[in-house]
Structure formats: C-alpha cells, structure tokens
C-alpha cells in the first residue's frame, strides 16, 4: 500500500489503485466518461493543484530563482487548512490503500507533483518508488 506520484495520461502501474488528478483543469478534448479508461484520473481533485496565478508562475519558470518563488507560493497554498488536512488524509491512507496522485507535466522535477511528493513524505506517507 502506498502513494505513487504519476504523470496523468500514462499507463497505470499494476496495483496502482485510485488515480487522483491534482490539476487545475481536466484534459482537453477527452470526454469525462473516458478520463479513467484513458489513464488520466479516476477522481479530479483540483484542491491540491496550484491556483491559476501560481500555475502561471510555474509555467513561466526559466531560472532556479523563479522555481524557488513558485515553490514558496505553492507550499504556502498547501499550508492552508483545507489543503493541509487533505495532505494529512492522503498520507494516512497511504498506509492502508494504494493510490496515485498526478499532473500532466512531462518534467516532474519542475512540476508541483514533485513538491507534493515532498509534502506527503514530510507527513509520513508511504511513497512508492
């Protein structure tokens, strides 16, 4: 039992469990009824996505300083009560259920999902390799 950090739209790993889309918007051009069957996600949960303003900051990153600014802003958003409780819940669930959280970005090290990995790890989540 653990949480996998995944790129949405990629094939699921065996035993991956419920896939949660932590993105601001659903995939374009994909009927809602096909989100799960096309390996996007089973549940859309934008509450763990960066706000629109923060997302724009992240998409414009070209330097390490800009990445650090995005990181600070996103982590501040995740420190707010609702997001923080959600992270606590996911961390606890990781010890008894298999699930995955993800985003569309191709480059995980420059994606909020890399920050989610760290936030979940800090809360004691069991993170799959």
N, C-alpha and C positions, 0 to 999 in steps of 0.2 A: 504494500500500500504506500502510495506516495503521490506527489505532485510532479508532473512533467511540465517543463516550460517549452512551448512549441511555437512553430510558425504556422499560423492558421492557413488552411488550404493544402497542407502537406499530408501525405498518408499517415494514418494513425499507427502508433506502435501497438503491438499486441498487449492487451490488458491495460491500455491507456485509461479507460474509464470515461467519465463525463468530461467533455471538452467545453471550456468556458472562454468565450470571446471577450477579451478585455480591450475592446476597441470602441472608438467614438461612433463609427458608422458601420452598418452591415456591408457585406461585399456587394459591389455594384454588378448589376446585370444577373444576379443569381436569385431565383425565386425563393422566398422564405421557406417554402416546403422542402427545398433542396439543400439548405445550409448544412445540415448534419450529414446527409448522404454524400455530399461533395467534400467532406472533411474540413469544413470551415469551423463550425462550432455547433454544440447542442443547445447551449444557453448563451444568450447575449447579455453581457454584464458590463455596460459602459462605465459603471461606478468606479472601476479600477483603471480606466483609461485616463490619460491626461485631459484636462479641459481643452476646449478648442484653442484658447490662447496659448496654453503651454504646448499643445501639439504643434502649432505653427512654429514655436520657438525650437522645438526638437527637429522639425523637418528642415530648418534652416541651418542646422549645426554644420560648421566647417572647421572650427578650431576646438582645442581642448577647453579653452575658457568658455566657449559657448555651450559645450556639452556640460560643463560643471554648472553653469547657470540653469540649464534645463533640469539637471539632476536635482539641484536645490529646490526649484519650483515644484517639480513633480513630487519629491519627498514631502514637501510641506503640504501638498494636497492630500497625500496618503496618510499624513499625521492627523487629519481632521477626523472627528469622531466616527462618522459612518464608515469611511474607508478603513480606518484603523481597526474597527470591530470586524469588518469583513476579512481583513488580513488575518486577524486572530482566529476567526472561524475556519478559514481555509487551512491555516497551519494545524489546527486541532484535527480537522477532517483528514488531513494527510496521513495520520497515524492509523486510520481505520478504513480508508477508502482510496481508490485510485481515481485521480482526476488530472486534468491538464488545464493550464491557462496559457493564453497566447495572444499574438498580434500578427499583423500582416508583414511587418518589416523583414526584409531579407537579411539585414545585418544586426544580429542580436546585440552585439556589444554597443551599438548606437541606437538601441530601441528601449522603450520603457519596460519591456519584459525582462531585460537584464536587471533593471532596478527592482522589479517585482521579485525576481529570484533572491536578491539580497534582502529585501524586506521580509519575505517569507522565511528565509533562513534565519534571520535575526529573531524571529518569533518561534523558532524551534521546529519549523516544518520539515517533514521528510521529503527531500527533493531528489527525484530520480536523475541519474546521470544522462 
